[in-house]
Every structure is written in structure tokens, then in C-alpha cells.
Amino acid sequence: KKYGKNVRLADSAYPKDQNNVFSEIISDKDTKLALEKTQVIIKSPGVLPDHPILLEANKRNITVISEIYLGRLFFQGTLIGITGTDGKSTTTALTHHIIKTQFPKSQVGGNLGLAFTSFCDEDLDLVVLELSSYQLDDSPNLHLTSSCIITLAPDHLERHKTMESYALAKWKILDHQNPNHICITQPNVVSQLPNHRTPFEGKMILFGENQDIKIASESKIITTEKNSYDTNSFQLPGFHNLQNLAVAIGLSETVGVLRENIQKAIPTF
């Protein structure tokens, strides 16, 4: 609406009070009215793809996108995306905590905290987004600078139906054809990538006890391809949180955060 567009809400609750953010609020059961003069649909992630409005929109070749992709159309800065069955919220918050030591004009959001579209047109240097499989499923290429898939285990199969479909949604976080894109993940995630995947032309960095980003569980030293970090002052317990920290460190390095700034941020999260 701020950019002069006519924005309507199709909603199952069909509230009686007309919120002035929207030009009109209509019932989501009125497919004809919902699609009248509609150029694009921004779909809530929880709405299933077999909703009558979406099926009819597909027949009419009306574009359906996610709120995340809408935000990406406005935001032109550096964008980091983080997904995974477990650990993504902690890792997203931790990554932003480290990055803001060097990039104070940065923001965090997506599936965690603020919606991307609430700040996507602000003057920011960098944004860190937590991305769910639902959000990724509805998004064309987000052209992320770097990304991460922390873990991959059966989840949300009521939506995705099969583990393969779920894995494919997660793998949409990659900017497949961009040789400069960096993805951080672990070997057992890579092994679950379906065979008919799009070839990945970027750089894959693996984390684990004997991987590209090494996690020494006894000494609590994390070693990347560039630096070593002492994490004995890190306040979150458990090896899984060391993994989350290793990913956050790796992602911070992909956007040029200096070693001293990363080390300084570790004890204060």
C-alpha cells in the first residue's frame, strides 16, 4: 500500500473490522473475488498449496510468491539464510549477534522475530534470515550470499508428504548457479539430497569433528579454513550448541567479519 498498490486480504476468519492496512478484506472462500484484477498473490506459509484460490491462480498463471521473496525484491544488500530441522533459531540469533559487531546496520528476522517485509526497504548493510521449509517452498531463488542447512530429519511431512519433498524445499535455500554462493552444512545432510537435484556450482563447507570447520569437543576449539577460535567462554551448553556456534562463525567469515570481532562476540551471547 505504501508503494501505491491495491492490497486485499483473503482470510478464513474474515474479520468484520476493516484494517486500514488493506484496501479490502474478503473471505478466502470467495475465489472469484479474490482473483479479480489480481496480479500477484503473497501466500502465508501455513496455507497449503491445494487451497482453491491457489489452484485457480495456477490455472490463470497468476504469480504466487512468499512474503520472504517479496522482501527480497526490495532488499538489495547482503543476505544470509539459515534453515534446518533443529537449531536454526539459535544459529540465526547467534550469527546476527556476531555479525553486528562489524555491521551495526544489520537486522535479523524471517521465521524468527520480525517479518522480512517489515524492514526490507530500510538502509541496511546486511540481513540474517531464519527460513522455514514452508517459506522456502514458496520462494523462487532468493540469491543469498551464503546459506546454511544445519540439520535434516523428518518433519512437517503432513505438508511435504515425503522426506524427499521436504529435503528439496530445504535445498531451495542454495543459489545453485552462483559460483560465489557458499553453503555450510554437514555430511549427513548432503547424503539426503535427492539424486535429481540441480547441480550446485558454489562452495560447500562441511562442519563436524573432522570436517572443513572442525569442532574439537574436548578442547572446545573451533577451526575454520581461515582461523581458530577458543569457545571455552561460550555460555550455551552441549555439543549441539558448539555446532550452532561453528556454523555462525563460518557464516560470519563468509561476509568478512574479522577474527577478533568473532572471538569477542562468543562469550557475550
C-alpha positions in Angstrom: 0.0 0.0 0.0 2.9 2.3 0.8 4.1 1.9 -2.8 0.7 2.7 -4.3 -0.6 -0.8 -4.7 -4.2 -2.1 -4.1 -3.7 -4.7 -1.4 -6.5 -7.1 -0.4 -6.6 -9.8 2.3 -8.3 -13.1 1.7 -8.8 -14.6 5.1 -10.6 -17.7 6.6 -11.6 -15.8 9.7 -13.0 -12.9 7.5 -12.8 -10.2 10.2 -15.6 -7.7 10.2 -13.4 -4.7 11.2 -11.7 -3.4 8.0 -8.0 -3.0 8.9 -6.8 0.1 7.0 -3.5 -1.6 6.0 -5.7 -3.4 3.4 -7.8 -1.9 0.7 -10.3 -4.7 1.3 -10.8 -7.8 3.4 -12.7 -10.7 1.9 -13.5 -14.3 2.6 -10.9 -16.8 1.3 -13.9 -18.9 0.2 -14.7 -16.3 -2.5 -12.2 -17.4 -5.1 -13.6 -15.3 -7.9 -13.5 -12.1 -5.9 -10.0 -12.9 -4.5 -8.6 -13.2 -8.0 -10.4 -10.3 -9.6 -7.8 -7.9 -11.0 -5.1 -9.7 -9.0 -1.5 -9.5 -10.4 0.3 -11.4 -7.6 -0.5 -13.4 -4.5 1.7 -13.3 -1.4 0.9 -16.5 0.3 1.1 -17.1 4.1 3.5 -20.0 4.6 0.9 -22.1 6.5 -1.6 -22.1 3.7 -1.5 -25.4 1.8 -0.8 -25.4 -1.9 -4.1 -27.1 -2.7 -6.2 -24.1 -1.5 -8.8 -23.3 -4.1 -7.6 -19.8 -4.6 -4.1 -21.1 -5.3 -5.2 -23.8 -7.7 -7.3 -21.3 -9.7 -4.4 -18.8 -9.6 -2.2 -21.5 -11.1 -4.7 -22.1 -13.9 -4.8 -18.4 -14.7 -0.9 -18.0 -14.5 -1.2 -15.6 -11.6 2.2 -15.5 -9.7 2.2 -16.8 -6.2 5.2 -15.9 -4.0 6.2 -15.9 -0.4 6.5 -12.8 1.9 10.2 -13.6 2.0 10.6 -13.4 -1.8 8.6 -10.1 -1.8 11.1 -8.7 0.7 14.0 -9.9 -1.4 12.6 -7.8 -4.4 13.1 -4.7 -2.2 16.3 -5.6 -0.3 19.4 -5.3 -2.4 22.1 -5.8 0.3 23.9 -8.9 1.6 21.6 -11.6 2.7 22.3 -14.7 4.8 19.7 -17.5 5.1 19.6 -20.3 7.7 17.4 -23.4 7.8 17.4 -26.8 9.4 15.1 -29.1 11.2 16.7 -28.2 14.6 18.9 -25.4 15.8 18.0 -22.8 13.2 16.6 -20.2 15.6 19.7 -20.3 17.9 22.1 -20.2 15.0 20.2 -17.3 13.3 20.3 -15.2 16.5 23.9 -16.2 17.2 25.0 -15.3 13.6 23.4 -11.9 13.9 25.0 -11.4 17.3 28.4 -11.9 15.8 27.9 -10.0 12.6 26.6 -6.8 14.2 30.0 -6.4 15.9 31.2 -5.4 12.5 28.0 -4.5 10.7 25.9 -2.4 13.1 23.5 -1.6 10.2 22.2 -5.2 10.1 18.9 -6.9 11.0 17.6 -10.3 11.8 14.2 -11.8 11.1 12.2 -14.1 8.8 10.8 -17.1 10.7 12.4 -15.6 13.8 11.2 -12.3 15.2 10.4 -9.6 12.6 8.9 -10.3 9.2 11.4 -9.6 6.4 8.9 -7.2 4.7 8.8 -5.0 7.9 12.4 -3.8 7.2 13.3 -4.9 3.7 13.3 -1.4 2.3 15.4 0.1 5.1 19.0 1.2 4.6 20.8 -1.9 5.9 24.1 -3.4 5.0 23.2 -7.0 5.9 20.3 -9.2 6.9 20.2 -12.6 8.5 17.1 -14.6 8.0 15.8 -17.8 9.6 13.9 -19.7 6.8 11.4 -22.5 7.3 10.7 -25.2 4.8 7.3 -23.6 4.2 8.9 -20.2 3.4 11.5 -21.8 1.1 8.9 -24.0 -0.6 7.0 -20.8 -1.8 10.2 -18.9 -2.8 12.0 -18.7 -6.1 15.7 -18.2 -5.9 16.5 -15.8 -3.0 20.0 -15.1 -4.3 21.6 -15.4 -0.9 25.2 -14.5 -0.3 25.7 -17.5 1.9 23.4 -20.1 3.5 23.2 -23.0 5.9 21.3 -26.2 6.4 22.2 -27.2 9.9 20.2 -30.5 10.3 17.8 -32.5 8.3 15.3 -35.0 9.8 11.7 -36.0 9.1 9.4 -33.0 9.9 6.3 -31.3 8.5 5.5 -34.4 6.4 1.8 -33.5 6.7 2.7 -30.7 4.3 5.6 -32.1 2.3 4.2 -35.7 2.2 7.7 -37.3 1.7 11.1 -36.8 3.1 12.4 -36.2 -0.4 9.9 -33.3 -0.9 10.9 -31.9 2.5 14.6 -32.1 1.6 14.0 -30.4 -1.8 12.3 -27.5 0.0 15.3 -27.1 2.3 17.7 -27.2 -0.7 16.0 -24.3 -2.3 18.0 -22.1 0.1 21.0 -22.6 -2.2 21.8 -20.2 -5.1 22.6 -23.2 -7.2 24.1 -21.5 -10.3 26.1 -18.8 -8.5 29.8 -19.9 -8.1 30.3 -17.3 -5.4 27.5 -18.7 -3.2 28.7 -20.5 0.0 26.6 -23.1 1.8 27.6 -24.5 5.2 26.1 -27.9 6.1 27.1 -31.3 7.4 27.8 -34.6 5.6 24.5 -36.4 6.7 22.5 -33.5 5.2 24.3 -33.8 1.9 23.7 -37.5 1.8 19.9 -36.8 1.9 19.9 -34.6 -1.1 17.7 -36.2 -3.8 19.5 -37.6 -6.9 17.7 -35.4 -9.4 18.9 -32.2 -7.7 20.0 -29.1 -9.6 23.8 -29.1 -9.9 25.4 -26.8 -7.2 28.1 -24.6 -8.7 29.0 -22.7 -5.4 31.2 -23.8 -2.5 30.0 -26.3 0.1 31.7 -26.1 3.5 31.1 -29.0 5.9 31.2 -28.8 9.7 31.8 -31.5 12.2 34.6 -33.2 14.2 36.8 -33.8 11.1 35.4 -31.5 8.5 36.2 -28.2 6.9 35.0 -26.4 10.0 36.4 -28.6 12.8 34.8 -28.8 16.2 37.1 -30.3 18.9 34.6 -31.3 21.6 37.2 -31.7 24.4 39.3 -28.6 23.9 36.3 -26.6 22.6 38.4 -25.2 19.8 36.6 -24.4 16.5 38.9 -24.2 13.5 37.8 -22.9 10.1 39.7 -22.8 6.9 41.0 -19.3 8.0 41.2 -19.2 11.8 40.9 -20.9 15.2 38.5 -19.8 17.9 38.6 -20.6 21.6 35.0 -21.3 22.7 35.5 -22.1 26.4 33.8 -18.9 27.3 30.7 -19.8 25.2 27.7 -19.9 27.6 25.4 -22.4 25.8 25.9 -26.0 26.9 26.1 -29.1 24.8 27.8 -30.3 21.6 24.8 -29.3 19.5 25.3 -25.7 20.6 29.0 -25.9 19.6 27.8 -27.0 16.2 25.4 -24.0 16.1 28.3 -21.7 17.0 30.6 -23.3 14.4 28.0 -22.5 11.7 27.5 -19.0 13.0 31.3 -18.4 12.9 31.5 -19.9 9.4 28.7 -17.7 8.1 30.2 -14.6 9.7 33.5 -15.3 7.9 31.7 -15.6 4.5 30.7 -11.9 4.8 34.1 -10.7 6.0 33.7 -10.4 9.8 37.2 -10.2 11.3 38.6 -12.9 13.6 38.9 -10.6 16.6 35.3 -9.4 16.3 34.0 -13.0 16.1 36.2 -14.1 19.1 35.0 -11.0 21.1 31.3 -11.9 20.5 31.5 -15.5 21.6 31.2 -15.0 25.4 28.5 -12.4 25.2 25.7 -14.4 23.6 
